Amino acid sequence: MHLLETRDLTYVYPGNVTGLDHVNFIAGRNARVAVIGANGAGKSTLFKHFNGILRPTSGSVLVHGEPVTQKNIREVRKFVGLVFQNADDQIFSPTVEQDVALGPMNLGLDAETVSHRVEEALAMVGIEHLKERVPHHLSGGEKKRVAIAGVIAMEPQVIVLDEPTAGLDPRGVKDLISVINALAREYGITVIFSTHDVSLIPEVADYLYVMHQGTIVAEGGVSDVFADPELLGSVRLDVPVIPKLIRMLHEEGVEIGMAYTLDEAKAAFLKSYRERV
């Protein structure tokens, strides 16, 4: 049984505009799943189905093997937390602490439990020192972490992040990558996120789906998907710079192992160098 699954999910917007066309998607436990695609590929539309913001025109969404319905939507939204692309859309309270407490309070939890969840969520994303701050005075990266903490405090098993690095500076992106990896590796939360920035993928994903015009056109591990630059080019995406560089070196006759992250590239270059000297 999968944590989250869609079966032939189709969604048609008013005006007979197809947003999703027979999408089949699976996310398991402790996974880091990326959904990549150019703007307008259908990533946000897909994500809004995961916790019932949108309802399928046809097909189904299953959470823990159970179809999402109006009757179980409250439980689904505790199980699957969604962080919007614009963090300001999720931040309402006067302080960070109050904002993160909002979800647990709405669950009817007692004050002690709410306080414990807030402290834990703030610590998980590394913003304990910001709890008395006014959220709208924070940087873009800090706001994203506040929004994520608010979802974590609901104790979901799946966190869905819609374009989480959009608008962030390089430091903010680096911090957010650390948060995503910690959620999956240290806390056992399945993280699903979308991006059109393929350079992020090797650092934060175990499995990825490629979307184009509302359909999934490819899926697989990082090395599997990025081994097909022609496919990526056909959907207005590119191969990350590190494997692209290594392929260019291969074309020049340089023997070096394939790599996707900086650490992998360093090891591959050192191995090639040492074999030559």
C-alpha positions in Angstrom: 0.0 0.0 0.0 1.4 3.4 -1.0 1.2 6.5 1.2 -0.1 8.6 -1.7 -1.2 7.5 -5.2 -3.2 8.8 -8.1 -4.9 6.6 -10.7 -5.7 7.9 -14.1 -6.2 11.3 -12.5 -7.8 13.8 -14.9 -8.8 17.4 -14.2 -10.5 19.7 -16.6 -10.8 23.4 -15.7 -13.8 25.5 -16.6 -13.8 26.3 -20.3 -12.9 22.7 -21.1 -9.1 23.3 -20.4 -7.3 20.1 -19.5 -5.1 20.6 -16.5 -4.3 16.9 -15.9 -4.6 14.0 -18.3 -4.6 10.4 -16.8 -1.8 11.0 -14.3 -0.5 8.0 -12.4 1.7 8.9 -9.5 3.0 7.0 -6.4 4.9 8.2 -3.3 6.1 5.7 -0.7 7.4 6.1 2.8 10.5 8.2 3.7 10.7 9.2 0.0 12.0 12.4 -1.6 10.0 12.8 -4.8 10.5 15.6 -7.3 8.0 16.6 -9.9 9.7 18.6 -12.6 8.4 20.5 -15.6 8.3 23.9 -17.2 5.8 26.5 -16.0 2.3 25.4 -16.8 3.1 21.7 -16.9 0.5 20.8 -14.3 2.6 20.5 -11.2 0.5 22.8 -9.0 -2.8 21.3 -10.3 -1.5 17.8 -9.3 -0.5 18.9 -5.9 -3.9 20.6 -5.1 -5.4 17.1 -5.6 -3.2 15.5 -3.0 -5.2 17.0 -0.1 -8.5 17.7 -1.7 -8.2 21.3 -2.6 -9.2 20.2 -6.1 -11.4 17.2 -6.9 -10.8 15.0 -9.9 -12.9 15.3 -13.0 -12.2 11.6 -13.4 -9.8 9.1 -11.9 -8.9 9.0 -8.2 -6.5 10.1 -5.4 -5.7 7.6 -2.7 -4.2 8.3 0.7 -3.0 5.2 2.5 -5.0 3.2 0.0 -8.3 5.0 0.7 -9.9 7.3 -1.9 -10.1 10.9 -0.9 -13.7 11.9 -0.4 -15.6 14.7 1.2 -16.2 12.5 4.3 -12.5 11.9 5.0 -11.1 15.2 3.8 -10.3 16.4 7.3 -8.2 13.3 8.0 -6.5 13.5 4.6 -5.4 17.1 5.4 -3.8 16.0 8.6 -2.0 13.2 6.7 -0.9 15.3 3.7 0.3 18.8 4.4 0.7 21.3 1.5 3.0 24.3 1.5 2.1 26.8 -1.2 4.6 28.5 -3.5 4.0 31.9 -1.9 4.5 31.5 1.8 2.5 34.7 2.4 -0.6 32.8 1.4 -0.2 30.6 4.5 1.0 33.1 7.1 -1.6 34.9 9.1 -0.7 35.4 12.7 1.2 38.2 14.5 4.2 36.1 15.5 5.9 33.0 14.1 5.0 31.0 17.3 1.3 31.8 17.0 1.3 31.0 13.3 2.8 27.6 13.7 0.4 26.9 16.6 -2.6 27.6 14.4 -2.9 24.2 12.9 -2.6 22.1 16.1 -5.1 24.5 17.8 -7.6 23.9 15.0 -7.2 20.2 15.7 -8.6 20.8 19.2 -5.4 19.8 21.0 -4.7 21.0 24.5 -2.3 23.9 25.2 0.5 21.7 26.4 0.4 19.5 23.3 0.2 22.5 21.0 3.2 24.1 22.7 5.2 20.9 22.4 4.4 20.5 18.7 5.3 24.1 18.0 8.7 23.8 19.7 9.4 20.6 17.9 8.4 22.0 14.5 10.5 25.1 14.9 13.5 23.1 15.9 13.0 20.7 12.9 13.4 23.6 10.4 15.9 25.5 12.5 14.0 28.7 13.3 13.5 28.5 17.1 15.2 31.9 17.4 12.5 33.5 15.3 9.4 32.4 17.3 8.7 35.9 18.6 9.3 37.6 15.3 6.6 39.1 13.0 6.4 36.6 10.1 5.9 39.3 7.4 9.2 41.0 8.4 11.2 37.9 7.7 13.2 37.0 4.6 11.7 34.8 1.8 13.6 31.8 3.0 12.6 32.3 6.6 8.9 32.7 5.6 9.1 29.4 3.7 10.4 27.7 6.8 7.7 29.2 8.9 5.1 27.8 6.5 6.8 24.4 6.5 6.9 24.4 10.4 3.1 25.2 10.4 2.5 22.1 8.4 4.9 20.0 10.4 3.1 20.9 13.6 0.1 19.0 12.2 2.3 15.9 12.2 1.6 14.8 8.6 3.3 11.8 7.0 3.6 13.6 3.7 4.6 17.2 3.1 4.0 18.6 -0.4 6.1 21.7 -1.4 5.0 23.7 -4.5 8.1 25.3 -6.0 9.7 25.7 -2.6 12.8 27.6 -3.8 11.0 30.1 -6.0 12.2 33.6 -5.2 14.9 32.5 -2.7 18.5 33.7 -2.8 21.3 31.1 -2.9 21.6 30.9 0.9 17.8 30.5 1.2 17.9 27.6 -1.4 20.8 25.9 0.5 19.0 26.2 3.8 15.8 24.8 2.3 17.6 21.9 0.7 18.9 21.0 4.2 15.4 21.1 5.6 13.9 18.9 2.9 16.7 16.3 3.3 16.3 16.3 7.1 12.5 15.8 6.9 13.0 12.6 4.9 16.2 11.2 6.4 15.9 12.2 10.0 12.2 12.4 10.7 10.8 9.9 8.2 8.5 12.3 6.4 7.8 11.7 2.8 8.6 15.0 0.9 7.1 15.7 -2.5 8.2 18.9 -4.2 8.0 20.6 -7.6 10.5 22.6 -9.5 11.6 23.6 -12.9 15.2 24.1 -11.7 16.7 20.7 -12.5 20.0 21.7 -10.9 18.4 21.0 -7.5 17.2 17.5 -8.2 20.4 15.4 -7.5 20.7 17.0 -4.0 17.1 16.5 -2.9 15.4 13.7 -4.8 15.5 9.9 -4.9 12.8 9.6 -7.6 11.3 12.1 -10.1 8.4 12.6 -12.4 8.6 14.7 -15.5 5.4 16.5 -16.4 4.4 18.2 -19.7 1.1 19.6 -20.6 -0.7 17.9 -17.8 0.8 14.4 -18.4 3.7 12.4 -16.9 6.1 11.9 -19.8 8.9 10.2 -17.8 9.7 8.9 -14.3 12.6 7.1 -12.6 15.7 7.6 -10.6 17.9 10.7 -11.1 20.4 8.8 -13.3 17.6 7.3 -15.4 15.8 10.5 -16.2 18.9 12.6 -16.7 20.3 10.0 -19.1 17.8 11.2 -21.7 18.7 14.9 -22.5 16.6 14.7 -25.7 13.5 14.0 -23.7 14.2 16.8 -21.3 14.8 19.2 -24.1 11.5 18.3 -25.7 9.7 19.5 -22.6 11.8 22.7 -22.2 14.0 21.3 -19.5 17.8 20.7 -19.4 20.2 18.3 -17.8 21.9 19.6 -14.7 25.3 21.2 -15.3 27.5 18.5 -13.7 26.3 15.6 -15.8 26.2 17.9 -18.8 29.9 18.8 -18.3 30.9 15.2 -17.8 29.1 14.2 -21.1 31.0 17.0 -22.9 34.3 15.6 -21.5 33.3 12.1 -22.7 32.8 13.5 -26.2 36.4 14.9 -26.0 37.7 11.4 -25.0 38.1 12.1 -21.3 37.4 9.0 -19.3 35.5 9.9 -16.1 32.7 8.4 -14.2 29.2 9.9 -14.4 28.3 12.2 -11.5 25.3 14.3 -10.5 26.2 16.1 -7.3 29.3 18.1 -6.4 30.6 15.3 -4.0 30.1 12.7 -6.7 31.9 14.9 -9.3 34.8 15.5 -6.9 35.2 11.8 -6.3 35.0 11.0 -10.1 37.5 13.7 -11.0 39.9 12.6 -8.3 39.6 8.9 -9.3 40.3 9.8 -13.0 43.2 12.0 -12.0 44.8 9.4 -9.8 44.5 6.7 -12.4 46.4 8.9 -14.8 49.4 9.8 -12.6 
